[in-house]
Amino acid sequence: MTITARKCTTDDLPLLQKMSIETFYETFKNQNSPENMKAYLERAFDVKQLTRELTHPSSEFYFVYSNGEIAGYLKVNSNDAQSEKMSEDSLEIERIYIRSKFHKQGLGHYLIHTAMEIAAKQNKKKIWLGVWEKNDNAIAFYEKMGFIPTGAHSFYMGDEEQTDIIMTKTLL
């Protein structure tokens, strides 16, 4: 199996929108009401919203491919693009999603290592992310990757307030 990643550009906007909606829906459709899911997808992955994120100078998106087929994506933020105020030596992994048919192929590990490489190039000392408190599989994966719980913040799925655990990994 060949795994590669490619940084996204504004030309990738239609595919990024499609991947964002597909992977988020696959991941969370069974734990949220259809109304809240629809409201979130329409707001978070609107073309204007994604364009703002994609063109922000402190945000980067990467597609990951398995044997040439798009399998998921990664979004990282630094500086003022981070969704929480963190120290200047921190890089946020805001989104890391793998299409379900590519689960258990090492792509999550690959994207975490990609984020660590980006952080190292930017001289960051920590990477962090927020993960839904009910997403046990993701929490276990991040713990295996060396992340530890360091806080929490609210995440809104439509009109429902949910809690994300903030997990942090210190880089050597």
C-alpha positions in Angstrom: 0.0 0.0 0.0 1.3 3.4 -0.9 0.3 6.4 1.3 0.8 9.9 0.2 -0.3 13.4 1.2 -0.8 16.6 -0.8 -1.4 20.1 0.4 -4.8 21.5 -0.7 -5.2 24.6 -2.8 -8.3 26.7 -3.6 -8.6 24.5 -6.7 -9.5 21.6 -4.4 -12.4 23.4 -2.8 -15.2 21.2 -4.4 -13.4 18.0 -3.4 -12.6 19.3 0.0 -16.2 20.2 0.6 -17.3 16.7 -0.6 -14.7 14.9 1.6 -15.6 17.1 4.6 -19.3 16.4 4.4 -18.8 12.7 3.6 -16.4 11.9 6.4 -18.1 14.0 9.1 -21.5 12.5 8.3 -20.0 8.9 8.3 -18.4 9.5 11.6 -21.2 11.2 13.6 -24.6 10.4 11.9 -25.6 7.7 14.4 -25.0 9.9 17.5 -26.7 13.1 16.4 -30.2 14.1 15.2 -30.7 14.5 11.5 -31.7 18.2 12.1 -28.5 19.0 14.1 -26.4 17.1 11.6 -27.9 19.0 8.6 -27.5 22.4 10.4 -23.9 21.6 11.2 -22.9 20.4 7.8 -24.5 23.4 6.1 -22.7 25.8 8.4 -19.3 24.2 8.8 -18.8 23.1 5.2 -20.4 26.0 3.3 -18.3 27.0 0.3 -17.7 30.5 1.8 -16.7 29.1 5.1 -14.3 26.5 3.6 -12.9 29.2 1.3 -12.1 31.4 4.4 -10.4 28.5 6.1 -8.5 27.3 3.0 -7.1 30.8 2.4 -6.3 31.7 6.0 -2.5 32.1 6.1 -2.2 30.1 9.4 -4.3 27.1 8.3 -3.4 24.2 6.0 -5.4 21.3 4.6 -3.9 18.1 3.3 -5.5 15.2 1.4 -4.3 11.7 2.2 -4.3 9.1 -0.5 -4.1 5.3 -0.3 -2.8 3.7 -3.6 -3.8 6.9 -5.4 -7.3 7.1 -4.1 -8.4 9.9 -1.8 -8.9 8.5 1.6 -9.3 11.5 3.9 -7.9 14.8 5.0 -6.1 16.8 7.7 -6.5 20.4 8.8 -4.0 22.1 11.0 -4.0 25.6 12.5 -1.3 27.8 14.0 -1.2 31.2 15.6 -4.6 33.1 15.4 -6.3 30.3 13.3 -6.4 28.0 16.3 -9.9 27.4 17.6 -8.8 28.0 21.2 -6.3 30.5 22.4 -3.1 28.5 22.9 0.5 29.4 23.3 2.5 30.5 20.2 4.4 27.2 20.3 1.3 25.1 19.7 -0.2 23.7 16.5 -3.8 22.5 16.4 -5.1 19.5 14.5 -8.6 20.8 13.9 -9.7 18.0 11.6 -8.5 14.6 10.9 -10.9 12.4 9.0 -10.5 9.1 7.1 -13.2 7.7 4.9 -14.7 4.5 6.6 -13.5 2.1 3.9 -9.9 3.2 4.6 -10.0 2.7 8.4 -7.4 0.5 10.0 -4.8 1.1 7.3 -2.4 3.3 9.2 -3.7 6.5 7.6 -4.5 8.2 11.0 -0.9 7.5 12.1 0.4 8.9 8.8 -1.6 12.1 9.3 -0.6 12.6 12.9 3.1 12.3 11.8 2.4 14.7 9.0 1.0 17.2 11.6 4.1 16.6 13.7 6.4 17.4 10.8 4.5 20.6 10.1 4.8 21.5 13.7 8.5 20.9 13.7 9.0 23.0 10.6 7.2 25.8 12.4 9.2 25.3 15.6 6.2 24.4 17.6 6.6 22.4 20.8 3.1 21.0 21.2 0.3 19.7 19.0 -3.2 19.6 20.3 -6.8 18.7 19.2 -10.3 18.5 20.5 -12.1 15.2 20.4 -15.7 14.5 21.3 -16.0 13.0 24.7 -18.2 10.2 23.3 -15.8 9.2 20.5 -14.0 6.4 22.5 -12.2 5.0 19.4 -10.6 8.3 18.6 -9.7 9.0 22.2 -8.0 5.6 22.4 -6.2 6.2 19.1 -4.9 9.7 20.3 -3.8 8.2 23.6 -1.8 5.5 21.7 -0.2 8.3 19.7 1.0 10.0 22.9 -1.7 12.6 23.5 -3.0 13.3 27.0 -6.2 15.1 28.1 -5.4 18.7 29.1 -8.8 20.4 29.1 -12.2 20.6 27.4 -14.2 23.0 25.3 -17.7 23.3 23.9 -18.6 22.2 20.4 -22.0 22.9 18.9 -23.7 20.4 16.7 -26.7 22.4 15.5 -28.4 23.6 18.7 -26.8 20.9 20.9 -23.8 21.8 23.0 -21.3 18.9 23.2 -18.0 18.6 25.0 -14.7 18.0 23.3 -11.8 16.8 25.3 -8.6 18.8 24.5 -5.7 16.4 24.1 -2.1 17.6 23.8 1.2 16.0 22.8 4.5 17.6 23.6 7.0 17.2 20.8 10.7 16.4 21.5 
